[in-house]
Amino acid sequence: MLKDLLYAGLGAASIMKESIEEEVKKLEEKGKIKKDDAKSFIESLEKKGKEEDEKIKNLFKNAIKEVINELGLATKEDIEKLKEDIVSKA
């Protein structure tokens, strides 16, 4: 479910990016914005989008880690440590 939510967000962002690019291109064609300015604007939006994507991923990771800790679930690291302890005692 979490993956579906993330993919839906990414899909929406992709559609939004395409719409913005189309609108900027229209402004460029009408002479209301210079080509260099349009390119710079789109690049800055892409950069900000990537930064926001990283922030969201980190927020999700941290939230999931908190839930795992609150529920007291074993992590892969916990299980590996137990395996090592069992092997070293055998």
N, C-alpha and C positions, 0 to 999 in steps of 0.2 A: 504494500500500500504506500509506503514511504517513497519507494522508487517511482511509483505511478505519479505521485504528487510532484516529485522532482522533475520527471519527464514532462508533465503537463506545464510546469513553470517554464522549462526550457523551450517547449514548443511555443508557448505564448510569447516568450522573449524573441524567438526567431521570427514570428509573424510580425511583432512590433517593429523589429529591426528592418524588415522588408518594407513595411509601410512607411517608416521614417525615410528610408532611402528613396522610395518613390516620390514622396513629397518634396524632399530636398532636390531631387532631379527636376521636378516640375518647376520649382523656384529658380533653379539654375537655367532651365530652358527659357523661362520668362525674363531672365536677366535681373532677377531680384537678389541673386546671390552669386558671387564669383565662384568659379570652378574650384579654385584653391581653398576658398572658405568652406565650400560644401564638403570637400574631401577632408579637410581638417576637422569639421564638425562631426562627420561620420566616424572618423578615427577616434575622436575623443569619446564619443558615445560607446564605441566598441570597447575602449580601454576601461571606461567606467563600468560597463556591463560585466566585463571579466572580473573586475575588482569586487563587484557586488556578488557575482556568482561564487567567488572564493569565500566571501563573508558568510553567505547563506550555507555553503557546504560546511564551513567550520561550526556555524551555529547548530546545524543538524547533528554533526558528529558529537559536539559537546553535550547536546540535549540527550542523545542516545546513551552516551557514556554515563550521564547522571542517572538516567532511568535504570541502567544496568546496575550501577552501584547501589541505588536505593532498593532495588529488588533483591540484591545480594546474589546476582547470577554470576556464575563462574565464567571467566574470560578464557580465551585461548592460552594466554600466558599462565593463568592459574592452573589449567589442565596440564600444560607442558611441565610446569614446576612439580606437580604431583607425580607425573610420569618419571621425571628425573629422580625424585625422592624415592619412589618405589624401586627403580632400577639400582640406585646406589645402595639401598638396603638389602637387595637380593643377593 
